[in-house]
Amino acid sequence: MELKPAIEQFIRDRQGVCRVYESDFNNFMIEILKLIETMLDLGFYNNQQEIIQIMDPLITLLDGSLDFYEEEEEINQNKLIALGVLGLMQPVHRTKEQNAVRYRRSLKNDTMMKIKHKIV
């Protein structure tokens, strides 16, 4: 398998979801983003269509409305989807307090914040 399509598929497979509780995977994601940046610098993506193809799923990852901070939060969301209460790919429901905390940098979410910064 070629590197460029494999990376693009990997990013699309995330479906815009970051999981704070998957710290090892998040570290791997940072390395993938570094690789994408290098490939962009070296001209692997050399036309507008190719750049859009890699940037669209990265922008979706940047959104953050589908991110999970705790595994239990994701389990509860999946239960609501299974019951038909929520639709697939619907943003996570959070209280005002939860939303305020999610934008504060902490040791717990540091790697995910680095992912977001790397995308920008």
N, C-alpha and C positions, 0 to 999 in steps of 0.2 A: 504494500500500500504506500502511496506517495505521502510525503509529509504534509503538504499543504491541505489536501482534502481530509486527511486524518485529523488535523488540528481544527479545521472548520467544523467537522462533524462532532468532535469533542465539545466545542463551545456550544453548538446548537443543542446537543444532548442535555446540557444543563438547563435548558428551557427557562432561562432567566432567574434561576434559583441558586442562591448561595446559602450555605448552612454553617453558621458559626461553630456549631459543635463538631464539625468535620475538620479539625485543625490540620491534620496531615494532608488531607485532600486540598485544603485551601493553600497550603504551602506549595503543593504541586501546581495548582492553578496559577500562582504567581510566576512560577518558572515557565509555564505555557505562555503567559502574557509577555514575558521577556523574549521568548522565542518569536512570538508574533511581531513584536516591536523590531527585532533584528531582521526578520524577513521583510518587513515593510521598508526598513532602511536600506536593505540590499536589493530592493526592486523585485522581490518575488511576487508582489502584488503590483502590477504595472498598468492597470487601467481602472477606471471608475467602477465598473461592474464588480471586479474582484475585490476592491476596497469596500464597497457596500456590502458584499457577501460576507466579509469577515466582521465588519463593524456593526451590522444590524443586531446579531446576537450579543455582541459585547455591550451595546447600548441597553439592551433588555436586561442584562446582568447588572448594569449600573443603576437601574431603576430602584431596586431594593424593596419594592412592595411585595415581592414573592419570597423574600428571605426568611429563614427560620433561625431563631436564636437558641432554641432548646429543641431536643428531639421530641419531647412531649407536645410541644406546640405544633409540630408537623403531623404527629399522630392524630391529634385532635382535629386538625384541618382536614386530614384524609377521611376521618370518620364523617365529618359534615358533608364532604363531597360524596361519599358512599351513600349517605342518607338522602342525597339530592337537595340538601339545604344550600350548598354552595356549588358553583360551577368550577370545572377544572380551570386552572390558571387564574383564578380569582384572587385578588390580593388578600393577604392575611389580615384578619380582623384583630385590631389591637385597641387597647384603651389609650386615652390621652397620655397617661403616665408611661405606658409601654413605648409609645411613639417618641416621647421625650428622651427616654433612656437609650433608645436604639441608635440615636445619632451621636451619643457621647462615646468617645474613644475610651476603651478599657483594655485590660490584658485579654479579656475574653473575646472581644471582637476585633482585636488589633490586626490579625491577618486578613480578615474580611475587609477592613478599612483599607489595607494596603492593596487589595485586589481592586477596589473601587478607584483608588488614587492612580493605580497603574493604568486602568482603562482610560481615565481622563488624560 
